[in-house]
Amino acid sequence: MTIEPSATSGTGPPSGTPDLSKAQVEGMFEQRLAEAFAQLGCFNLAVFGKTGVGKSTLVNAVFGRDVAATGVGSPVTRGLVYYRHPDGFLGVYDSEGFETGTAGDAIVDGLRRLVAEHRTRAVHEQIHAVWYLVRWSDRRFERAQEQFVRELASLGLPVIVVMTQVPSRDGEVHPEATEFAQYIESLGLPISPHGHVVLTNALVDTFTNSPVFGLQTLLDDTYAVIPQVAEAALTAAQVLDIGRKKKAVAAIINQAVVVAAGVGATPIPFADAALLVPNQVTMIARITAAYGLPPNKSRALSTAGAVVLTGGATMAGRYAVTSLLKFIPGGAIAGSAISATVAGALTKAVGMAWARVCEHALSLDDAGRDQFLNSSQVTERFVGYLKEAQRYGRGKT
């Protein structure tokens, strides 16, 4: 549902625009959330490596989920299954039980047909990156493995070679792992993006006390090789780099502030505040998607948004109109109208508060996140963060 200013001969929107009901805002939010997730597209990753190399552990460490265990799988070629996570923005091609030799040849033949077919499809349906995993303790890189990597690269796929389960101590990796990586690099393989093997350990080793490391480097290298249109989906899917999520959200909020300021370019009466709601609903839906919160939990999220974005004084609740405005330049204009500055500042306050709700949800474990998203705590935190914005002024949180 979209509310547009009525065409009149006056200089601004007509007064007395009806407020949106809570049910209307909830429905609008669910629709906009579905649209926001659809706009993310899907990041598709292919993961190869011998049995026991730690594929599931690595994928879970970077994406916070075992896609093969939670997604819907469908065979795409011999030895290769495509798993699409229910959230829709992450897909993984998994070579279950892959070994080198004949099995590898069969996978490459199937991939060759798959890649050729997918080149005619939308970008979000293509394979965006390949992780080829080598366990450090194998200490051998067979000729068949070398050939497999070269074949993958010949298909136009960016291949990142990842050494897994590498022990380290006091920030120094095992010297034999370093030596092994240098040997692989000396083969002159078409390794993306810089020709270096990424050394990682995705799980704390309680026996050797080896810490987790190398995952951020792997993620950075993955961003470096994928097409730009896949970055939004990768940002939503990954759980390592909250800074990238925050950067994407900041851009979303800034866009919404510009739109809000445009609506308030000619000051509108508070009675017409509902004119700003569709823009704010779209903003919080896009923020939710950017953080990668599960869209199937949208009911509690839409309810929380509706509580604040409806009522006689919309956008940030009655207290925002009566209290937050006094901190905004031009806000205290006899309490009668919303200017471009006020509209933008209130929209920013809503966006920043919603971002904090999402970040809190991400800080919880899976069980705690599900419990939070299904509770009234979403609304309570949203309103609480807005009240903090009220105290600090100018939409700062």
TAGIGI-V976771 format. One record per pair of residues at least 24 apart in sequence whose C-alpha atoms are under 10 Angstrom apart, sorted by sequence separation. I is the first residue (numbers start at 1). J is the second residue. D is the distance in whole Angstrom. If there is no record, write none. Layout:
# TAGIGI-V976771
I_J_D, I_J_D
This chain:
# TAGIGI-V976771
1_25_9, 67_91_8, 68_92_8, 79_103_7, 161_185_9, 216_240_7, 255_279_10, 256_280_7, 281_305_8, 354_378_9, 357_381_6, 358_382_10, 67_92_7, 68_93_9, 78_103_8, 79_104_9, 215_240_8, 216_241_8, 256_281_10, 280_305_9, 281_306_9, 321_346_9, 324_349_9, 354_379_10, 356_381_9, 357_382_6, 1_27_8, 2_28_9, 66_92_10, 67_93_10, 68_94_8, 78_104_10, 80_106_10, 136_162_9, 137_163_9, 173_199_9, 215_241_10, 256_282_8, 257_283_9, 320_346_8, 356_382_8, 357_383_10, 1_28_6, 63_90_9, 67_94_9, 78_105_10, 79_106_8, 80_107_7, 129_156_10, 130_157_7, 131_158_9, 132_159_7, 133_160_8, 134_161_7, 135_162_8, 136_163_6, 137_164_9, 173_200_9, 193_220_10, 194_221_8, 253_280_9, 256_283_6, 354_381_9, 355_382_9, 357_384_10, 1_29_10, 68_96_10, 78_106_6, 79_107_6, 80_108_10, 128_156_10, 129_157_6, 130_158_6, 131_159_6, 132_160_6, 133_161_6, 134_162_6, 135_163_6, 136_164_6, 137_165_8, 161_189_10, 173_201_10, 193_221_6, 255_283_8, 256_284_10, 281_309_8, 315_343_9, 353_381_8, 354_382_6, 357_385_8, 77_106_8, 78_107_6, 79_108_10, 127_156_10, 128_157_7, 129_158_5, 130_159_5, 131_160_5, 132_161_5, 133_162_5, 134_163_5, 135_164_5, 136_165_6, 137_166_8, 161_190_10, 192_221_8, 193_222_8, 254_283_10, 277_306_10, 280_309_8, 320_349_9, 353_382_6, 354_383_9, 356_385_7, 1_31_9, 77_107_7, 78_108_9, 80_110_9, 127_157_7, 128_158_7, 129_159_6, 130_160_6, 131_161_6, 132_162_6, 133_163_6, 134_164_6, 135_165_6, 136_166_6, 137_167_10, 159_189_10, 160_190_9, 161_191_7, 192_222_9, 193_223_10, 194_224_10, 252_282_10, 253_283_7, 316_346_7, 320_350_10, 352_382_10, 353_383_8, 355_385_10, 356_386_10, 1_32_10, 76_107_10, 77_108_9, 78_109_9, 79_110_9, 80_111_9, 126_157_10, 127_158_9, 128_159_10, 129_160_8, 130_161_8, 131_162_7, 132_163_8, 133_164_7, 134_165_9, 135_166_8, 136_167_9, 159_190_7, 160_191_6, 161_192_8, 193_224_7, 252_283_7, 253_284_9, 278_309_9, 315_346_7, 316_347_8, 351_382_10, 353_384_8, 354_385_8, 48_80_9, 77_109_9, 78_110_7, 130_162_10, 131_163_10, 158_190_8, 159_191_6, 160_192_5, 161_193_10, 167_199_10, 168_200_10, 192_224_9, 193_225_6, 252_284_9, 277_309_6, 315_347_7, 350_382_8, 353_385_5, 354_386_9, 47_80_10, 59_92_9, 77_110_5, 78_111_9, 91_124_10, 158_191_7, 159_192_5, 160_193_7, 166_199_7, 167_200_9, 168_201_9, 192_225_7, 253_286_9, 276_309_9, 277_310_8, 316_349_8, 350_383_9, 352_385_8, 353_386_6, 46_80_9, 76_110_8, 77_111_7, 90_124_10, 91_125_9, 93_127_8, 158_192_6, 159_193_8, 160_194_9, 161_195_9, 162_196_9, 163_197_7, 164_198_9, 165_199_8, 166_200_6, 167_201_7, 249_283_9, 252_286_7, 253_287_8, 281_315_9, 315_349_9, 316_350_6, 352_386_8, 353_387_9, 46_81_10, 76_111_9, 89_124_9, 92_127_9, 157_192_9, 158_193_8, 160_195_8, 161_196_8, 162_197_6, 163_198_6, 164_199_6, 165_200_6, 166_201_5, 249_284_9, 252_287_7, 274_309_8, 280_315_8, 315_350_7, 350_385_9, 351_386_9, 353_388_9, 46_82_9, 77_113_9, 91_127_9, 153_189_9, 154_190_9, 159_195_10, 160_196_8, 161_197_5, 162_198_5, 163_199_5, 164_200_5, 165_201_5, 166_202_9, 174_210_10, 251_287_10, 273_309_10, 274_310_8, 349_385_9, 350_386_7, 353_389_8, 45_82_9, 77_114_8, 93_130_9, 139_176_8, 153_190_6, 160_197_7, 161_198_6, 162_199_6, 163_200_6, 164_201_6, 165_202_7, 166_203_10, 167_204_9, 168_205_10, 173_210_9, 249_286_8, 250_287_9, 273_310_9, 274_311_9, 277_314_7, 278_315_10, 349_386_7, 352_389_9, 44_82_9, 45_83_10, 56_94_9, 76_114_8, 92_130_10, 136_174_9, 139_177_8, 146_184_9, 150_188_10, 152_190_9, 153_191_8, 160_198_8, 161_199_9, 162_200_7, 163_201_8, 164_202_7, 165_203_8, 167_205_8, 248_286_10, 249_287_6, 252_290_9, 273_311_10, 274_312_9, 276_314_8, 277_315_6, 349_387_10, 44_83_9, 55_94_9, 105_144_9, 112_151_9, 116_155_9, 137_176_9, 138_177_10, 141_180_9, 150_189_7, 151_190_10, 153_192_9, 162_201_10, 164_203_10, 165_204_9, 166_205_10, 169_208_9, 171_210_9, 248_287_8, 249_288_9, 273_312_9, 274_313_8, 275_314_9, 276_315_7, 277_316_10, 349_388_10, 350_389_9, 44_84_9, 55_95_9, 104_144_8, 108_148_8, 111_151_10, 112_152_9, 115_155_7, 136_176_8, 137_177_8, 139_179_9, 140_180_8, 141_181_10, 149_189_7, 150_190_7, 165_205_9, 168_208_9, 169_209_8, 170_210_9, 171_211_9, 173_213_10, 249_289_9, 272_312_10, 273_313_7, 274_314_6, 275_315_10, 346_386_10, 349_389_6, 43_84_10, 55_96_9, 101_142_10, 104_145_8, 107_148_9, 108_149_10, 111_152_8, 115_156_9, 136_177_6, 139_180_6, 146_187_8, 149_190_8, 150_191_9, 167_208_8, 168_209_8, 169_210_6, 170_211_9, 246_287_9, 249_290_7, 271_312_7, 272_313_9, 273_314_6, 274_315_8, 309_350_9, 348_389_10, 349_390_8, 356_397_8, 42_84_9, 100_142_8, 101_143_9, 102_144_9, 105_147_9, 109_151_10, 112_154_9, 113_155_10, 115_157_9, 135_177_9, 136_178_9, 138_180_9, 139_181_9, 141_183_9, 142_184_10, 146_188_10, 147_189_9, 149_191_8, 167_209_8, 168_210_5, 169_211_8, 171_213_9, 245_287_9, 248_290_7, 249_291_8, 270_312_9, 271_313_8, 272_314_9, 273_315_7, 308_350_9, 353_395_9, 355_397_10, 42_85_10, 100_143_9, 101_144_6, 104_147_9, 105_148_8, 108_151_7, 112_155_7, 136_179_10, 137_180_9, 140_183_10, 141_184_7, 146_189_7, 167_210_5, 168_211_7, 247_290_10, 248_291_9, 270_313_7, 271_314_9, 346_389_9, 352_395_7, 353_396_9, 51_95_9, 100_144_6, 101_145_8, 104_148_7, 108_152_7, 111_155_8, 112_156_10, 136_180_7, 139_183_10, 140_184_9, 166_210_8, 167_211_8, 168_212_9, 245_289_10, 246_290_9, 270_314_8, 346_390_10, 349_393_9, 351_395_9, 352_396_7, 353_397_7, 42_87_10, 43_88_9, 44_89_8, 45_90_8, 46_91_8, 47_92_7, 48_93_8, 49_94_9, 50_95_9, 51_96_8, 52_97_9, 99_144_9, 100_145_6, 107_152_10, 136_181_8, 165_210_9, 166_211_9, 167_212_9, 168_213_9, 245_290_6, 246_291_8, 305_350_9, 349_394_7, 350_395_8, 352_397_7, 42_88_7, 43_89_6, 44_90_6, 45_91_6, 46_92_6, 47_93_6, 48_94_7, 49_95_8, 50_96_9, 51_97_5, 52_98_10, 99_145_9, 100_146_10, 101_147_9, 105_151_9, 166_212_9, 167_213_9, 244_290_10, 245_291_6, 348_394_8, 349_395_4, 41_88_8, 42_89_4, 43_90_5, 44_91_5, 45_92_5, 46_93_4, 47_94_5, 48_95_6, 49_96_9, 50_97_7, 51_98_6, 100_147_9, 101_148_9, 104_151_10, 108_155_9, 134_181_10, 165_212_9, 166_213_9, 244_291_10, 245_292_9, 346_393_10, 348_395_6, 349_396_7, 40_88_9, 41_89_6, 42_90_5, 43_91_6, 44_92_6, 45_93_6, 46_94_6, 47_95_7, 48_96_8, 49_97_8, 50_98_5, 51_99_7, 100_148_8, 165_213_10, 166_214_10, 345_393_9, 346_394_8, 347_395_8, 348_396_8, 349_397_8, 40_89_7, 41_90_9, 42_91_7, 43_92_8, 44_93_7, 45_94_9, 46_95_8, 47_96_9, 48_97_9, 49_98_6, 50_99_5, 242_291_8, 305_354_9, 345_394_6, 346_395_7, 37_87_8, 38_88_8, 39_89_10, 40_90_10, 48_98_7, 49_99_7, 50_100_8, 164_214_9, 304_354_10, 344_394_10, 345_395_6, 37_88_8, 38_89_8, 48_99_9, 49_100_9, 163_214_10, 236_287_10, 270_321_9, 344_395_9, 345_396_9, 37_89_7, 162_214_9, 236_288_9, 237_289_10, 239_291_9, 342_394_9, 162_215_10, 236_289_7, 237_290_9, 238_291_9, 239_292_9, 301_354_10, 235_289_10, 236_290_5, 237_291_8, 238_292_8, 235_290_7, 236_291_5, 237_292_6, 48_104_10, 162_218_8, 233_289_9, 234_290_10, 235_291_8, 236_292_4, 237_293_9, 301_357_10, 161_218_9, 232_289_9, 233_290_8, 235_292_8, 236_293_8, 301_358_10, 160_218_8, 232_290_7, 233_291_10, 234_292_9, 132_191_10, 232_291_10, 233_292_9, 232_292_10, 131_192_10, 160_221_8, 130_192_9, 160_222_8, 324_386_9, 327_389_10, 328_390_10, 129_192_9, 134_197_10, 136_199_9, 159_222_9, 284_347_10, 324_387_8, 327_390_8, 133_197_10, 135_199_10, 136_200_9, 158_222_9, 273_337_9, 283_347_9, 287_351_8, 291_355_8, 323_387_9, 324_388_10, 326_390_9, 327_391_9, 132_197_10, 133_198_10, 134_199_10, 135_200_10, 160_225_9, 270_335_8, 271_336_9, 272_337_9, 273_338_8, 283_348_10, 287_352_10, 290_355_10, 293_358_7, 324_389_7, 325_390_8, 327_392_8, 328_393_7, 329_394_9, 158_224_10, 159_225_9, 269_335_9, 270_336_6, 271_337_9, 272_338_9, 280_346_10, 284_350_8, 288_354_8, 292_358_9, 293_359_10, 316_382_10, 317_383_9, 320_386_8, 324_390_5, 327_393_5, 328_394_6, 158_225_6, 269_336_6, 270_337_5, 271_338_10, 276_343_8, 280_347_6, 283_350_9, 284_351_6, 287_354_8, 288_355_8, 291_358_7, 316_383_8, 319_386_9, 320_387_8, 323_390_7, 324_391_7, 326_393_8, 327_394_6, 328_395_9, 157_225_9, 158_226_8, 268_336_8, 269_337_4, 270_338_6, 276_344_10, 279_347_9, 280_348_9, 283_351_7, 284_352_9, 287_355_7, 290_358_10, 291_359_8, 293_361_8, 319_387_8, 322_390_10, 323_391_9, 324_392_9, 325_393_8, 326_394_9, 327_395_9, 157_226_10, 267_336_9, 268_337_5, 269_338_6, 270_339_10, 281_350_10, 284_353_10, 285_354_10, 288_357_9, 289_358_10, 293_362_8, 304_373_10, 317_386_9, 320_389_9, 321_390_10, 324_393_6, 325_394_9, 267_337_6, 268_338_5, 269_339_9, 273_343_9, 276_346_10, 277_347_9, 280_350_8, 281_351_10, 284_354_7, 288_358_7, 291_361_10, 292_362_9, 316_386_7, 317_387_10, 320_390_7, 323_393_9, 324_394_8, 266_337_10, 267_338_5, 268_339_7, 276_347_8, 280_351_8, 283_354_9, 284_355_8, 287_358_8, 288_359_10, 291_362_8, 304_375_10, 308_379_8, 316_387_9, 319_390_8, 324_395_8, 59_131_10, 266_338_9, 267_339_4, 268_340_9, 297_369_10, 300_372_9, 301_373_7, 304_376_8, 307_379_7, 264_337_9, 265_338_9, 266_339_7, 267_340_7, 297_370_8, 300_373_6, 301_374_8, 303_376_9, 304_377_9, 305_378_9, 306_379_9, 307_380_10, 264_338_6, 265_339_6, 266_340_7, 267_341_10, 284_358_10, 299_373_9, 300_374_5, 301_375_9, 304_378_6, 305_379_7, 308_382_8, 316_390_10, 58_133_9, 263_338_9, 264_339_5, 265_340_5, 267_342_9, 268_343_9, 294_369_10, 297_372_10, 298_373_8, 299_374_8, 300_375_7, 301_376_9, 303_378_9, 304_379_4, 307_382_10, 308_383_7, 55_131_9, 263_339_9, 264_340_4, 265_341_8, 267_343_9, 293_369_9, 294_370_9, 297_373_6, 298_374_9, 299_375_10, 300_376_7, 302_378_10, 303_379_8, 304_380_8, 307_383_9, 55_132_9, 261_338_10, 262_339_9, 263_340_7, 264_341_8, 265_342_10, 297_374_7, 300_377_9, 301_378_7, 302_379_9, 304_381_9, 305_382_8, 55_133_7, 261_339_8, 262_340_6, 264_342_8, 265_343_9, 300_378_7, 301_379_8, 304_382_7, 305_383_10, 308_386_9, 44_123_10, 53_132_10, 54_133_8, 55_134_10, 260_339_10, 261_340_4, 262_341_10, 264_343_6, 294_373_9, 300_379_8, 304_383_9, 43_123_9, 44_124_7, 53_133_7, 54_134_9, 260_340_7, 261_341_6, 263_343_8, 264_344_8, 293_373_9, 41_122_10, 42_123_9, 43_124_6, 44_125_7, 45_126_9, 46_127_7, 53_134_6, 54_135_8, 259_340_9, 260_341_9, 261_342_8, 262_343_9, 263_344_9, 301_382_10, 41_123_9, 42_124_5, 43_125_8, 44_126_7, 45_127_6, 46_128_8, 47_129_9, 48_130_8, 49_131_8, 50_132_9, 52_134_10, 53_135_5, 258_340_9, 260_342_9, 261_343_6, 262_344_9, 41_124_5, 42_125_7, 43_126_9, 44_127_5, 45_128_6, 46_129_6, 47_130_6, 48_131_6, 49_132_6, 50_133_8, 52_135_8, 53_136_9, 257_340_9, 258_341_10, 260_343_5, 261_344_5, 40_124_9, 41_125_8, 42_126_9, 43_127_8, 44_128_6, 45_129_5, 46_130_5, 47_131_5, 48_132_5, 49_133_5, 50_134_7, 51_135_10, 53_137_10, 257_341_9, 259_343_9, 260_344_5, 261_345_9, 42_127_10, 43_128_7, 44_129_7, 45_130_6, 46_131_6, 47_132_6, 48_133_6, 49_134_6, 50_135_8, 53_138_9, 257_342_10, 258_343_9, 259_344_8, 260_345_9, 261_346_10, 42_128_10, 43_129_9, 44_130_9, 45_131_7, 46_132_8, 47_133_7, 48_134_9, 49_135_8, 257_343_8, 258_344_7, 260_346_9, 261_347_9, 131_218_9, 257_344_5, 260_347_7, 256_344_8, 257_345_7, 259_347_9, 260_348_9, 255_344_10, 257_346_8, 258_347_9, 254_344_9, 257_347_6, 258_348_10, 131_222_9, 253_344_10, 256_347_7, 257_348_6, 129_221_10, 130_222_9, 256_348_8, 257_349_10, 129_222_7, 254_347_9, 255_348_10, 128_222_9, 129_223_9, 253_347_8, 254_348_8, 257_351_9, 50_145_10, 128_223_10, 129_224_10, 130_225_10, 253_348_6, 256_351_9, 49_145_9, 129_225_7, 130_226_10, 253_349_9, 128_225_8, 129_226_6, 253_350_9, 254_351_9, 128_226_5, 129_227_9, 250_348_10, 253_351_6, 127_226_9, 128_227_7, 252_351_9, 253_352_8, 48_148_10, 48_149_10, 250_351_9, 128_230_8, 249_351_9, 250_352_8, 253_355_9, 124_227_10, 128_231_10, 249_352_9, 58_162_10, 123_227_8, 126_230_10, 124_229_8, 125_230_10, 250_355_9, 58_164_8, 123_229_7, 124_230_7, 249_355_7, 57_164_10, 58_165_9, 123_230_8, 57_165_10, 54_163_10, 55_164_9, 124_233_9, 246_355_8, 53_163_9, 54_164_7, 245_355_10, 246_356_10, 46_157_10, 53_164_7, 54_165_8, 47_159_10, 49_161_10, 53_165_8, 46_159_9, 47_160_10, 48_161_10, 49_162_10, 246_359_9, 48_162_10, 245_359_9, 242_359_8, 242_362_9, 239_362_8, 239_363_10, 61_201_10, 62_202_8, 61_202_6, 89_230_9, 58_200_9, 60_202_9, 61_203_8, 58_201_8, 59_202_9, 60_203_10, 89_232_9, 90_233_7, 57_201_9, 58_202_5, 89_233_5, 90_234_7, 57_202_6, 58_203_8, 88_233_9, 89_234_8, 56_202_10, 57_203_7, 89_235_10, 90_236_9, 91_237_10, 54_201_10, 55_202_10, 89_236_7, 90_237_6, 54_202_8, 89_237_7, 90_238_9, 54_203_10, 88_237_9, 87_237_9, 61_212_9, 85_237_10, 62_215_7, 61_215_8, 62_216_9, 62_218_9, 58_215_8, 62_219_8, 63_234_9, 63_235_10, 65_237_9, 63_236_9, 64_237_8, 65_238_9, 63_237_6, 64_238_7, 65_239_9, 62_237_9, 63_238_4, 64_239_6, 62_238_6, 63_239_5, 64_240_8, 45_222_10, 61_238_9, 62_239_6, 63_240_8, 60_238_10, 61_239_8, 62_240_6, 59_238_9, 60_239_9, 61_240_8, 62_241_9, 45_226_10, 44_226_10, 43_226_9, 43_227_10, 43_229_9, 44_230_8, 42_229_9, 43_230_6, 41_229_8, 42_230_7, 43_231_8, 40_229_8, 41_230_7, 42_231_9, 43_232_8, 44_233_9, 45_234_10, 39_229_10, 40_230_8, 41_231_9, 42_232_9, 43_233_5, 44_234_9, 40_231_9, 41_232_8, 42_233_5, 43_234_6, 40_232_6, 41_233_6, 42_234_8, 43_235_9, 39_232_9, 40_233_5, 41_234_9, 43_236_9, 39_233_9, 40_234_9, 42_236_10, 43_237_8, 37_232_10, 38_233_10, 40_235_9, 42_237_9, 37_233_9, 40_236_8, 37_236_9, 89_289_10, 87_289_10, 89_292_8, 87_292_8, 87_293_9, 88_294_10, 87_294_6, 88_295_9, 86_294_9, 87_295_7, 86_295_9, 87_296_8, 86_296_9, 32_278_9, 36_282_8, 40_286_9, 35_282_9, 36_283_9, 39_286_9, 33_281_9, 36_284_10, 37_285_9, 28_277_10, 29_278_9, 32_281_7, 33_282_8, 36_285_6, 37_286_8, 40_289_8, 13_263_9, 28_278_8, 31_281_10, 32_282_6, 33_283_9, 35_285_9, 36_286_5, 39_289_9, 40_290_8, 12_263_9, 13_264_9, 29_280_10, 30_281_9, 31_282_9, 32_283_9, 33_284_8, 34_285_8, 35_286_9, 36_287_9, 37_288_9, 38_289_9, 12_264_9, 17_269_9, 19_271_8, 25_277_8, 29_281_6, 30_282_10, 32_284_9, 33_285_5, 34_286_9, 36_288_8, 37_289_6, 40_292_10, 12_265_9, 13_266_8, 15_268_8, 16_269_8, 17_270_9, 18_271_8, 19_272_8, 20_273_10, 21_274_10, 25_278_8, 28_281_7, 29_282_7, 32_285_6, 33_286_7, 36_289_6, 37_290_8, 12_266_6, 13_267_9, 14_268_8, 15_269_6, 16_270_9, 17_271_6, 18_272_7, 19_273_8, 20_274_6, 28_282_8, 29_283_10, 31_285_9, 32_286_8, 33_287_9, 35_289_9, 36_290_8, 11_266_7, 12_267_7, 13_268_7, 14_269_9, 15_270_8, 16_271_5, 17_272_5, 18_273_9, 19_274_6, 20_275_9, 26_281_9, 29_284_8, 30_285_8, 33_288_8, 34_289_9, 37_292_9, 11_267_9, 12_268_7, 13_269_9, 15_271_6, 16_272_6, 17_273_8, 18_274_7, 19_275_9, 25_281_8, 29_285_6, 33_289_7, 37_293_10, 11_268_10, 12_269_9, 14_271_9, 15_272_6, 16_273_9, 17_274_7, 18_275_9, 20_277_8, 28_285_10, 29_286_10, 37_294_10, 5_263_9, 14_272_8, 15_273_10, 16_274_10, 17_275_8, 19_277_9, 20_278_10, 37_295_8, 4_263_10, 13_272_8, 36_295_10, 34_295_7, 13_275_9, 33_295_7, 34_296_10, 34_298_9, 30_295_9, 33_298_8, 30_296_10, 5_272_9, 30_297_10, 31_298_10, 30_298_6, 33_301_10, 29_298_8, 30_299_8, 33_302_9, 4_274_10, 5_275_7, 29_299_9, 3_274_8, 4_275_7, 30_301_9, 31_302_10, 3_275_6, 4_276_10, 26_298_9, 27_299_9, 29_301_8, 30_302_7, 2_275_9, 3_276_9, 26_299_8, 29_302_6, 30_303_10, 3_277_8, 4_278_9, 26_300_9, 28_302_8, 29_303_9, 2_277_9, 3_278_7, 26_301_9, 27_302_8, 2_278_6, 3_279_10, 26_302_5, 27_303_9, 29_305_8, 1_278_8, 2_279_9, 25_302_8, 26_303_6, 29_306_8, 25_303_8, 26_304_9, 28_306_9, 23_302_9, 26_305_7, 27_306_9, 22_302_9, 23_303_8, 25_305_8, 26_306_6, 22_303_8, 25_306_5, 26_307_9, 22_304_10, 24_306_8, 25_307_9, 22_305_9, 23_306_8, 25_308_10, 26_309_10, 22_306_5, 23_307_10, 25_309_7, 26_310_10, 21_306_8, 22_307_7, 25_310_7, 20_306_9, 21_307_10, 22_308_9, 24_310_9, 22_309_8, 23_310_9, 21_309_9, 22_310_6, 20_309_8, 21_310_6, 22_311_8, 19_309_10, 20_310_6, 21_311_7, 19_310_7, 20_311_7, 19_311_7, 20_312_9, 19_312_7, 18_312_9, 19_313_9, 20_314_9, 19_314_8, 64_365_10, 65_366_9, 64_366_9
